[in-house]
Amino acid sequence: MTTSHAAPRLELVALPGVPEVGAGTDLAALVVDGLAAAGLDLRDGDALVLAQKIVSKAEGRRVALDSVQPSPRALEVAAAVRKDARLVELILSESRRIVRQRPDVLIVEHRLGFVMANAGVDQSNVAGPAGSEVALLLPQDPDASAARLREALAQRLGVRVAVIVNDSFGRPWRRGSVGVAIGCAGLPALRDMRGLPDRQGRRLRVTEVALADELAAAASLLMGQAAEGLPIVRVRGAVLEGAEVGAAALVRAATQDLFR
C-alpha cells in the first residue's frame, strides 16, 4: 500500500496593466483593481510582493534634483565617485555612513541599516516634469508601509495576506542583483529553525531562513529590472506560519558583523 502526498506548489502571478503611480495613489485600490482586471482573487495566506518604486512613488518620495543644494561634503564625494553632486547629497542624507567608495561606486549604510549602493536613491523608471531630473528615495519606513497596505486590504476584501516591499540589491561576493525584502508585514521575515530536527534527527544549531527575501527574489523573476512594468506579484502556496517579524530583523547587527 502506498501513501500519496500532494506535491508542494508555489504559484506567482504578476498583475498586468498596473498604471503609473503618483504621490497619493491608493495602493490598496490599485491592487484590488489589478486583481479584478486579471480575474484573480486574494485568499487568507496569500502574499503580495510590491516593487519598492511604486510604494515610494505613492508616498511622495520623489525629489526634483533642481531643488537639492549639495553640501561641501557632497561635492567632495561626488568628485571622487564621478556622480552628480545633487544625487550624492540625497544619498548622504539617507545614509549613516559611507562603507566604500571609488569612481562610479558609492556603497553606504542606509539610515534603516541596509548596506547598499547609493542608499537606494534611483532614477530609473522615475519620470518628472518635462525637462527636469528627479530621483526616488526608499520609503520612510517600509515595514510600516507594508503593514498599512495589509490592513487596507483586510478592510476592503476581508482577507489576511502578507505584504512584502521588494527592492533590488547587489551582493558583495557575487555578481548581479537580486530581489530582497526591505519591508514586510504578516509573515516571519526571518524564520528561526534552530532546535528543529533534520531528517536524521540532528538538531539544527544555526539555521535561520530569510523567508521574506526568498519570496522577494522569486517575485523579482516576474517583475524584471527594466521596462516590464509588472510591480505587483501575488504569491500563493508559500508557508507563512510563524510569529510576525518585520524586514528590519533581516539586518545583521553590528556586533554580529565579522566584516564591519
SVG drawing of the C-alpha trace seen along z (x, -y; Angstrom):
<svg xmlns="http://www.w3.org/2000/svg" viewBox="-14 -75 52 77">
<polyline fill="none" stroke="black" stroke-width="0.4" points="0.0,0.0 1.4,-3.4 0.7,-6.7 0.1,-9.6 1.2,-13.1 0.2,-16.3 3.1,-17.8 4.2,-21.1 3.4,-24.0 4.2,-27.7 2.3,-30.0 3.4,-33.5 1.4,-35.7 2.3,-39.3 -0.7,-41.6 -0.7,-43.1 -1.6,-46.6 -0.7,-48.4 -0.9,-52.1 1.7,-54.7 1.8,-55.6 2.0,-59.1 2.1,-60.7 -1.1,-59.8 -2.0,-56.8 -4.2,-54.4 -2.1,-51.2 -4.9,-49.1 -7.3,-50.2 -4.5,-49.6 -4.2,-46.0 -7.9,-45.4 -8.4,-46.8 -5.4,-44.9 -6.7,-41.6 -10.2,-42.2 -8.8,-43.0 -6.7,-39.9 -9.5,-37.7 -7.6,-36.8 -8.6,-36.8 -6.9,-37.1 -7.2,-34.4 -6.1,-34.2 -2.5,-33.0 -1.6,-34.6 1.2,-37.1 1.6,-40.2 5.0,-41.5 5.2,-45.1 8.2,-46.8 9.7,-49.5 9.3,-52.0 5.5,-52.1 5.5,-52.3 7.9,-55.2 6.0,-57.0 2.7,-56.6 4.3,-58.0 5.7,-61.1 9.4,-60.1 10.2,-61.7 12.7,-64.6 13.4,-67.1 17.2,-67.5 17.0,-71.2 15.6,-71.6 18.8,-70.0 21.7,-72.1 24.8,-70.0 26.8,-70.4 30.6,-70.7 30.8,-67.1 28.6,-66.0 30.7,-68.0 33.9,-66.3 32.4,-62.8 30.8,-63.5 34.2,-64.4 35.7,-61.2 33.0,-58.9 32.1,-60.8 28.4,-61.2 26.0,-64.2 26.6,-66.1 22.9,-66.6 22.4,-62.8 25.2,-62.4 23.6,-64.9 20.4,-62.8 22.4,-59.7 24.3,-61.1 21.0,-62.5 19.6,-58.9 22.8,-57.3 24.5,-56.7 28.0,-56.3 29.9,-55.6 31.1,-52.0 33.1,-52.0 33.6,-54.5 35.5,-54.6 34.8,-56.0 31.3,-55.1 30.6,-53.2 29.2,-54.5 28.2,-51.9 26.6,-53.2 24.9,-52.1 21.3,-53.4 19.6,-55.0 17.5,-51.8 20.6,-49.7 20.8,-48.3 24.2,-48.2 23.6,-49.1 24.6,-51.1 23.5,-54.7 21.2,-54.4 18.5,-53.1 18.3,-56.5 17.3,-55.7 16.4,-57.5 15.3,-54.5 11.6,-54.4 11.1,-57.7 9.6,-60.4 9.4,-64.1 8.0,-67.2 9.3,-67.8 13.0,-68.9 13.5,-68.1 15.5,-65.4 14.1,-63.6 15.2,-60.8 13.3,-58.4 14.1,-57.6 13.2,-54.5 10.0,-54.6 10.5,-56.3 9.5,-53.1 9.0,-50.1 7.7,-47.8 5.1,-50.3 4.2,-50.7 3.6,-47.0 1.5,-47.0 -0.7,-49.8 -1.4,-48.1 -2.1,-44.8 -4.7,-46.4 -6.3,-48.3 -6.7,-45.1 -8.2,-43.3 -10.8,-46.1 -11.7,-46.1 -11.5,-42.3 -11.9,-40.7 -8.7,-38.6 -5.4,-38.4 -2.5,-38.4 1.2,-39.0 2.8,-42.1 6.4,-42.4 8.1,-45.5 10.8,-44.4 14.0,-46.1 17.0,-45.0 20.3,-44.6 23.8,-43.8 25.9,-41.4 29.5,-41.9 30.8,-38.5 28.6,-37.7 27.8,-39.5 24.3,-40.6 21.4,-41.9 18.6,-40.0 15.3,-41.0 15.2,-41.4 12.6,-42.4 13.1,-45.9 9.7,-45.8 7.1,-43.3 4.0,-42.5 2.0,-39.4 4.8,-36.8 8.0,-35.9 10.6,-37.7 13.2,-35.7 12.3,-32.1 14.3,-30.7 14.8,-26.9 17.3,-26.4 16.4,-23.4 14.3,-21.7 15.4,-18.2 16.7,-17.3 15.7,-14.0 18.3,-12.1 17.1,-13.7 20.0,-16.0 19.0,-19.3 19.7,-22.4 22.1,-24.8 22.4,-27.9 19.8,-27.8 17.7,-30.9 15.7,-31.3 15.2,-34.7 11.7,-33.8 10.8,-37.4 13.9,-37.6 13.3,-34.3 9.8,-35.4 11.0,-38.8 13.7,-37.2 11.1,-34.8 8.8,-37.7 11.7,-39.6 11.8,-37.0 8.4,-38.2 8.9,-41.9 12.1,-42.3 14.5,-45.1 13.8,-47.3 10.6,-48.1 8.5,-45.2 6.0,-47.3 5.0,-44.4 5.4,-45.8 2.8,-43.7 3.0,-39.9 0.6,-37.6 2.1,-34.6 0.1,-31.5 1.2,-28.4 4.1,-29.7 4.2,-28.5 3.9,-31.8 3.1,-30.5 5.0,-31.8 5.3,-34.9 5.2,-38.0 8.6,-39.6 9.3,-42.6 12.1,-43.0 14.1,-45.1 15.0,-41.8 17.0,-40.8 19.6,-43.4 22.6,-41.9 23.5,-43.7 26.9,-45.4 28.0,-43.2 27.5,-40.1 29.1,-41.5 32.5,-40.0 33.3,-42.2 32.4,-45.7"/>
</svg>
